[in-house]
Amino acid sequence: MNATHPLTSADPELSTPQTDELIKSIGIPARPVTLINLQKEIESDDPDIRRAAALVTSDVTLTVAVLRTVNSPAFGLSRRCETVEHAVSMIGFKRLKSIVTGLILRNLMRGDAQQLAHFWDVSAKRSHAMTQLASDMGLVDTDIAHSFGLFCDVGIPLLMLRFPDYIQTLAICRDETERTFTQVEQAKYNTDHALIGAIMARSWDLSPTLHQAIRLHHDYSVFQDTKVPEVVRQLVAMNLIAELAIQRFSYLDSVEWNKGGAGAVELLAMTDYEITEWMDRLSYDYAKAGT
């Protein structure tokens, strides 16, 4: 599926009878009612803090998780939030939606506990890196960048559940130096985690920018394709920087960076020195979060 990628065909690819069958076969979870109602409230003409908070506090587990997240050192708030309503007033509606989406997504995933723990650790690192890059560069909305970090690899645990041998295929994908990650998956399963993630992002009513960036995040030919919206190409490029930081933090080589890093650096107009600075900064953040 990576032979051609005109974005004009990206959305239709996510809305076919075959896609509907794929959703049933893979078991892509539906967007929960709590998230649907929260999104409606936030996107209304006159969103109300109390109504948004009430939707969250209707679920005790979600309430505790939101407050724990908001009060974590990563947010650096000047004072502790004791209620969800207070948290919303401090962080805003868009950030609340982003946090709630991530927490709900985590609760919906099933599978081997150890594998999921590793997946969520990487997802958290990716989301943090994407948010920091977006904030500093000013190229992409930070909430879009954060959501991309959460959803771009969400197809991986879903494929683990569907295919017993997927963990072995995953190892092959991570070592493959010629074919793209998704080409290896397509050859084996006639689907791939980027497509699954894009379908899920679309079914959860996330922005078309996210559908497209998730679908194309292993296709580095997009860097030279001006038909692809610039923000989509920027997300793919920023994701490669995040990937490099995650791998280097674990003292591993990044095969993905070797494939597409040069294109990402050129697109973002970054220097080698700036890349090194980002590696140091993100490694410091990851080490600090682990203490």
C-alpha positions in Angstrom: 0.0 0.0 0.0 3.0 2.3 0.2 3.7 2.2 -3.5 1.4 5.2 -4.0 0.1 7.6 -1.3 -1.7 10.5 -2.9 -3.5 12.0 0.1 -6.6 12.5 -2.0 -7.2 8.8 -1.7 -6.3 8.6 2.0 -9.8 9.2 3.4 -11.6 6.9 1.0 -9.1 4.2 2.0 -10.5 4.5 5.5 -14.1 4.3 4.4 -14.6 1.1 2.3 -16.5 -2.1 2.9 -13.1 -3.8 3.3 -12.4 -1.3 6.1 -15.6 -2.2 7.9 -14.6 -5.9 7.7 -11.2 -5.0 9.0 -12.6 -3.2 12.0 -14.6 -6.3 12.8 -11.7 -8.6 12.2 -9.1 -6.7 14.2 -11.5 -5.6 16.9 -10.9 -1.9 16.8 -12.6 -0.5 19.9 -15.4 2.0 19.4 -15.2 5.5 20.9 -16.7 5.4 24.4 -19.8 7.5 25.2 -17.9 9.5 27.8 -15.5 10.7 25.2 -18.2 11.4 22.6 -20.1 13.6 25.1 -17.0 15.4 26.3 -16.0 16.2 22.7 -19.5 17.5 22.0 -19.3 19.8 25.0 -15.8 21.1 24.2 -16.7 21.7 20.6 -20.1 23.4 21.4 -20.5 27.2 20.9 -20.4 27.8 24.6 -18.4 25.0 26.4 -19.0 24.9 30.1 -16.3 23.9 32.6 -18.8 22.4 35.1 -20.5 20.3 32.4 -17.1 19.1 31.1 -15.9 18.2 34.6 -19.2 16.4 35.4 -18.7 14.1 32.4 -15.3 13.1 33.8 -16.3 12.8 37.4 -19.2 10.4 36.4 -16.4 7.8 36.3 -14.4 7.5 39.6 -11.5 5.7 38.0 -11.2 8.3 35.3 -11.4 11.1 37.8 -8.6 9.8 39.9 -6.4 9.2 36.7 -7.1 12.7 35.4 -6.1 14.4 38.7 -3.0 12.2 39.0 -1.9 13.1 35.5 -2.6 16.8 35.9 -0.8 17.0 39.2 2.3 15.1 37.9 5.6 17.0 37.6 5.3 16.8 33.9 2.6 19.5 34.0 4.5 21.8 36.3 1.4 23.5 37.6 1.9 26.2 40.2 -0.5 24.6 42.6 -2.2 21.2 43.1 -5.6 20.6 41.6 -8.1 19.0 44.0 -11.0 18.8 41.6 -11.5 18.1 37.9 -13.3 21.5 37.5 -10.2 23.2 38.9 -8.0 21.1 36.6 -10.0 22.2 33.6 -9.7 25.8 34.6 -5.9 25.4 34.8 -5.2 23.3 31.7 -8.0 24.2 29.3 -10.6 22.1 27.4 -8.3 20.9 24.6 -5.7 19.5 27.0 -8.4 17.9 29.1 -9.7 16.1 26.0 -6.2 15.0 25.1 -5.6 13.6 28.6 -9.0 11.8 28.8 -8.5 10.3 25.3 -5.2 8.9 26.3 -6.5 7.4 29.6 -9.5 5.9 28.0 -7.4 4.5 25.2 -5.1 2.8 27.7 -8.0 1.2 29.6 -9.5 -0.2 26.4 -6.4 -2.1 25.2 -6.1 -5.8 26.0 -3.2 -8.2 25.7 0.0 -9.4 27.4 0.6 -7.1 30.4 4.4 -6.9 29.9 4.1 -6.1 26.2 1.4 -3.5 26.9 3.5 -1.9 29.6 6.4 -1.5 27.1 4.0 -0.2 24.5 2.5 2.5 26.8 6.0 3.5 28.0 7.1 4.1 24.4 3.7 5.8 23.7 4.2 8.2 26.6 7.8 9.0 25.5 6.6 9.6 22.0 3.7 11.9 23.1 6.0 13.9 25.3 8.6 14.3 22.6 6.0 15.3 20.0 4.4 17.9 22.4 7.8 19.4 23.2 8.8 19.6 19.6 5.5 21.1 18.5 5.7 23.7 21.4 9.3 24.8 20.6 9.1 24.8 16.8 5.6 26.3 16.5 4.8 24.4 13.4 2.1 22.0 14.6 -0.6 22.4 17.2 0.6 20.8 20.5 -2.6 18.9 21.1 -2.5 17.5 17.5 1.1 16.5 18.1 0.2 14.9 21.5 -2.7 12.9 20.0 -0.5 11.8 17.1 2.0 10.4 19.7 -0.8 8.4 21.4 -2.4 7.0 18.2 0.3 6.5 15.7 1.3 3.0 16.9 -2.1 2.0 18.5 -2.5 -0.6 15.7 0.4 -2.6 17.2 -1.3 -4.0 20.3 -4.4 -4.6 18.2 -2.4 -6.7 15.7 -0.8 -8.5 18.6 -4.2 -9.6 19.7 -5.3 -10.6 16.2 -2.2 -12.5 15.0 -0.4 -14.9 17.4 2.9 -14.5 15.5 2.8 -10.7 15.2 5.5 -10.2 17.9 7.9 -12.1 15.7 6.9 -10.0 12.7 7.4 -6.9 14.8 11.0 -7.9 15.4 11.5 -8.3 11.6 9.9 -4.9 11.0 12.2 -3.2 13.5 15.3 -4.7 11.8 14.3 -4.2 8.2 16.6 -1.8 6.4 15.1 -1.8 2.9 11.4 -2.2 3.0 9.2 0.1 5.1 7.8 -1.1 8.4 4.3 -1.3 6.9 5.4 -3.1 3.7 6.6 -6.0 5.9 3.3 -6.1 7.7 1.3 -5.9 4.5 3.2 -8.8 3.0 2.4 -10.9 6.0 -1.1 -9.9 7.0 -2.5 -7.7 4.1 -2.9 -4.9 6.6 -0.6 -2.8 8.8 -0.6 -0.9 12.1 -0.5 2.5 10.4 -3.7 1.7 8.6 -5.3 0.3 11.7 -4.3 3.4 13.7 -5.7 5.7 11.0 -9.0 3.9 10.9 -9.3 4.1 14.7 -8.4 7.8 14.7 -11.1 8.4 12.1 -13.7 6.3 13.9 -12.9 8.3 17.1 -13.6 11.5 15.2 -10.1 12.9 15.4 -8.9 15.4 12.8 -8.2 14.5 9.2 -4.7 15.7 9.7 -4.2 12.9 12.3 -5.8 10.2 10.1 -3.4 11.2 7.3 -0.2 11.6 9.4 -0.8 8.3 11.2 -1.5 6.5 7.9 1.7 7.8 6.4 4.1 7.9 9.3 6.3 5.1 7.9 6.3 6.5 4.3 9.2 8.9 4.2 8.7 9.6 0.5 6.1 12.1 1.8 8.9 14.6 2.6 9.3 15.3 -1.1 5.6 15.1 -2.0 4.1 18.6 -2.1 0.6 17.0 -2.6 0.7 16.0 1.1 -0.2 18.8 3.4 2.8 20.4 5.1 1.5 19.8 8.6 1.2 16.1 7.8 4.8 16.0 6.6 5.9 17.9 9.6 4.2 15.4 12.0 5.9 12.5 10.2 9.3 14.3 10.4 8.9 15.2 14.1 7.9 11.6 14.8 11.3 10.5 13.4 13.1 12.7 15.9 10.9 11.3 18.7 11.7 7.8 17.5 15.4 8.5 17.5 15.3 9.9 21.0 13.4 6.9 22.3 15.8 4.4 20.7 18.9 6.3 21.9 17.6 6.5 25.4 17.5 2.7 25.3 21.0 2.6 23.7 19.6 1.2 20.5 20.1 2.1 16.9 17.1 3.6 15.1 16.5 1.8 11.8 13.7 4.2 11.1 16.0 7.2 11.4 18.5 5.6 9.1 15.7 5.3 6.5 14.1 8.8 6.8 16.2 11.0 9.1 17.9 12.9 6.4 14.6 13.8 4.8 13.1 14.8 8.2 16.1 17.1 9.0 15.8 18.8 5.6 12.0 19.3 5.9 12.3 20.8 9.3 15.4 22.9 8.4 17.3 21.6 11.4 21.0 21.3 11.9 22.9 18.3 13.3 23.7 20.4 16.4 19.9 21.0 17.0 19.2 17.2 16.6 21.9 16.5 19.2 20.4 19.1 21.5 17.0 17.5 21.2 18.5 14.1 22.0 20.1 15.4 25.2 17.0 17.3 26.2 14.6 14.4 25.7 16.9 11.9 27.3 17.0 14.1 30.4 13.2 14.3 30.4 12.9 10.5 30.1 15.4 9.9 32.8 13.6 12.4 35.1 10.2 10.8 34.4 11.6 7.4 35.4 12.8 8.5 38.8 
